[in-house]
Amino acid sequence: MFKGHHFYHQHVRRAIIAFGTLFNNIQVRRTNAAGEITESLFVPLSYAPKQKFISRIRELPEIENRPMEITLPRIGFEITNFTYDPSRKLAITQNTRAINPDTNGVRYAYTSTPYNMGISLSVFAKNQDDALQIVEQIFPFFNPDFSITVNEIPELGVKRDLQIILESVNYNDEYEGSFDKRLSIIWDFNFSIKLNFYGYVTDATLIKTTIQNLYNDNALNSATTPTNTTVGTSITTVVDPTTAVPTDAYNYITEFDSIFTPG
């Protein structure tokens, strides 16, 4: 595409995995009249559209003949949108640099582009108590955000806290058809994840010599002929040894020379 560089940093994939790990260990426990636990189960989690679960539930056969019944409770989530976040924009000329272990040189990528990724998470249950147990294991951790550290771009050693914000919660329960049909209980959580998208990572040219010319004759400001023979100082800095790479031990040698007017 742009400039013919292929790159893939798996930003969305990492965010999806990080998001899923927050909800893959939720349990539901059922008790008898004496308060004793009779059943304990982990709630299945999957990446799938909400409508897929709803359609599967509504297409179930009659109550007395359900050999292929979908397991409930269940949690599903999906990406809903991407929006640019101008509030996190940085100067496009900034860059992130790191040592390239393969060449002992330096590689870099320009500043990331900020986007917010919307994710919808839905909780499906067939009774109120199961649904409320799941919901109460989610609410306390979002006030309204929760952060998890991800290895954002390993090539540059960049690790960042991924901010996950709970934007809204919706609740719905309904019977489909007659009262002998299943009660459909659905909680919808809408999240926003702050992502940063990096471009391609490229090797940088090592700068081993710098030259600074500093002028001190006021005549230069008015574009007139300098009145002094010496008009400034040239400062030259060189890496010693010149064969050094960033992982080596090295020093700087600095030389100061006077700048003279011609003639």
C-alpha positions in Angstrom: 0.0 0.0 0.0 1.6 3.3 1.1 5.3 3.3 0.1 5.2 -0.4 -0.6 5.8 -1.4 3.0 4.0 -4.5 4.4 3.5 -4.5 8.2 1.1 -6.1 10.6 1.4 -5.4 14.4 -1.7 -7.3 15.4 -3.0 -4.4 17.4 -6.7 -5.4 17.1 -5.9 -9.1 17.7 -4.0 -8.3 20.9 -6.8 -6.1 22.1 -9.4 -8.8 21.5 -7.3 -11.4 23.3 -6.7 -9.0 26.3 -10.4 -8.1 26.4 -11.5 -11.8 26.3 -9.2 -12.8 29.2 -11.1 -10.4 31.5 -14.3 -12.5 31.1 -13.1 -16.1 30.5 -13.1 -17.1 34.2 -16.6 -16.1 35.3 -18.5 -18.7 37.3 -22.2 -19.3 38.2 -23.1 -21.3 41.3 -26.5 -22.7 42.1 -27.7 -23.6 45.5 -30.6 -25.5 47.1 -33.0 -24.2 49.7 -30.5 -24.8 52.5 -27.9 -22.6 50.7 -25.7 -25.5 49.8 -23.9 -25.3 46.4 -25.4 -28.0 44.1 -23.8 -26.9 40.9 -20.9 -24.8 39.8 -20.0 -24.0 36.2 -17.8 -21.7 34.2 -19.6 -19.5 31.8 -18.6 -20.2 28.2 -17.1 -17.2 26.3 -16.9 -16.9 22.6 -16.3 -14.2 19.9 -19.6 -14.2 17.9 -22.3 -11.8 16.9 -25.2 -11.3 19.3 -27.7 -12.2 16.6 -26.1 -15.6 16.2 -27.0 -16.5 19.8 -30.4 -15.0 19.6 -31.3 -16.9 16.4 -30.0 -20.1 17.9 -32.1 -19.7 21.1 -35.3 -18.8 19.1 -34.9 -21.7 16.7 -34.8 -24.3 19.5 -37.4 -27.1 19.3 -40.2 -27.5 21.9 -39.4 -27.8 25.6 -39.9 -31.6 25.8 -37.5 -32.2 22.8 -34.3 -30.2 23.0 -31.4 -32.6 22.2 -29.4 -29.7 20.6 -30.1 -27.0 23.1 -27.6 -24.2 23.3 -25.7 -24.0 26.6 -26.8 -21.1 28.9 -25.7 -19.0 30.5 -23.2 -17.8 27.9 -21.2 -14.7 27.1 -20.5 -13.5 23.6 -18.7 -10.4 22.3 -17.9 -8.7 19.0 -16.4 -5.6 17.5 -19.0 -2.9 16.7 -17.1 0.2 15.4 -13.8 2.2 15.1 -13.6 5.9 15.6 -10.7 8.3 15.4 -9.7 9.9 18.7 -8.4 13.4 18.1 -7.9 14.1 21.8 -4.9 11.7 21.9 -3.3 12.9 18.7 0.5 13.6 18.8 2.8 15.4 16.4 3.2 13.1 13.4 7.0 13.9 13.2 7.6 12.2 16.6 8.9 8.7 16.5 9.7 5.7 18.8 13.2 4.2 18.6 14.8 1.0 19.8 17.9 -1.1 19.3 17.6 -3.7 16.6 19.1 -6.9 18.2 19.8 -8.4 14.8 22.0 -5.7 13.5 22.9 -3.7 16.7 21.6 -0.7 14.8 18.5 1.5 15.5 15.0 1.0 14.2 12.0 3.3 14.5 8.4 3.9 13.8 6.5 7.2 13.6 4.0 8.2 16.3 0.9 6.0 16.5 -2.5 6.9 15.3 -5.2 6.8 18.0 -8.5 5.0 17.5 -11.2 3.9 19.8 -12.6 0.4 19.2 -16.1 -0.3 20.2 -16.9 -3.8 21.6 -20.3 -5.1 22.5 -20.5 -7.9 25.1 -23.7 -9.8 25.7 -24.7 -12.0 28.6 -27.3 -14.7 27.8 -29.2 -16.6 30.5 -32.4 -18.5 31.0 -33.0 -17.3 34.6 -32.5 -14.1 36.5 -30.2 -15.4 39.1 -27.6 -16.8 36.6 -27.6 -13.5 34.8 -27.3 -11.4 37.9 -24.3 -13.5 39.2 -22.5 -12.8 35.9 -23.3 -9.1 35.9 -22.2 -8.6 39.5 -18.8 -10.1 38.6 -18.3 -7.5 35.9 -19.7 -4.2 37.4 -17.2 -3.7 40.3 -14.1 -3.6 38.1 -15.3 -0.8 35.8 -15.3 2.7 37.4 -16.0 3.2 34.5 -12.7 2.0 33.1 -10.2 -0.9 33.6 -6.6 -1.1 32.3 -4.6 -4.1 31.3 -1.0 -4.0 30.1 -0.3 -5.3 26.6 2.9 -5.7 24.6 1.8 -3.2 22.0 4.7 -3.3 19.5 7.3 -5.9 20.4 9.7 -4.7 17.7 10.2 -1.5 19.6 9.7 -2.8 23.1 6.6 -0.7 23.6 4.3 -1.8 26.4 1.2 0.2 27.2 -1.8 0.1 29.4 -4.9 -0.7 27.3 -7.8 1.3 28.7 -11.1 -0.4 28.5 -14.1 1.9 29.2 -17.6 0.7 30.0 -19.8 3.1 28.1 -23.3 1.8 28.7 -25.4 -1.2 29.9 -28.7 -2.4 28.6 -31.1 -5.0 29.9 -33.8 -7.0 28.2 -36.0 -10.0 29.1 -38.9 -11.4 27.2 -40.9 -14.5 26.5 -41.1 -15.8 23.0 -44.6 -17.1 22.2 -46.6 -18.8 24.9 -45.5 -19.1 28.6 -44.1 -22.6 28.0 -41.3 -21.1 25.9 -37.9 -20.1 27.3 -37.4 -16.8 29.0 -34.8 -14.8 27.1 -32.6 -12.7 29.4 -29.9 -10.6 27.8 -27.6 -8.0 29.3 -25.7 -5.8 26.8 -22.4 -4.1 27.8 -20.9 -1.6 25.4 -17.2 -1.0 25.8 -14.7 1.4 24.2 -11.0 0.4 24.0 -8.3 3.0 23.3 -6.0 1.6 20.6 -2.8 3.0 19.0 -2.0 1.9 15.5 1.7 2.0 14.4 3.0 2.1 10.9 5.9 0.2 9.5 9.1 -0.2 11.5 12.3 0.7 9.6 16.0 0.8 10.3 17.5 4.3 11.0 20.8 5.6 9.7 23.3 6.0 12.6 24.5 9.6 13.0 28.1 9.6 14.1 29.1 13.1 13.2 27.4 16.4 13.9 28.4 19.9 13.0 27.0 23.1 14.6 27.8 26.6 13.3 27.2 29.3 15.9 27.4 32.9 14.6 28.0 35.9 17.0 28.3 38.9 14.7 25.3 41.2 14.9 25.9 42.4 11.4 24.6 39.0 10.2 21.1 39.8 11.5 20.8 42.8 9.2 22.3 41.0 6.2 25.2 43.4 6.1 28.9 42.7 5.7 30.4 41.4 9.0 32.7 43.9 10.7 34.8 41.3 12.4 37.1 38.8 10.9 35.9 36.0 13.2 32.1 35.7 13.0 31.4 32.5 14.9 32.3 29.0 16.1 32.0 25.7 14.4 31.4 22.7 16.8 32.1 19.3 15.4 31.2 16.2 17.5 32.4 12.7 16.4 31.7 9.3 17.9 34.9 7.6 19.2 35.5 5.0 17.9 33.7 5.7 14.6 32.9 2.0 14.2 30.8 1.9 17.4 27.2 0.7 17.4 24.5 1.7 20.0 25.3 -1.4 22.1 29.0 -0.6 22.3 30.8 1.6 24.8 31.9 4.8 23.1 32.9 8.4 23.8 32.4 11.7 22.0 35.2 13.9 20.7 34.3 17.5 20.3 36.3 20.1 18.3 35.8 23.9 18.3 36.9 25.9 15.3 36.5 29.6 14.6 34.5 30.8 11.6 36.2 33.6 9.6 34.8 36.0 7.0 36.2 35.4 3.4 38.8 37.6 1.9 
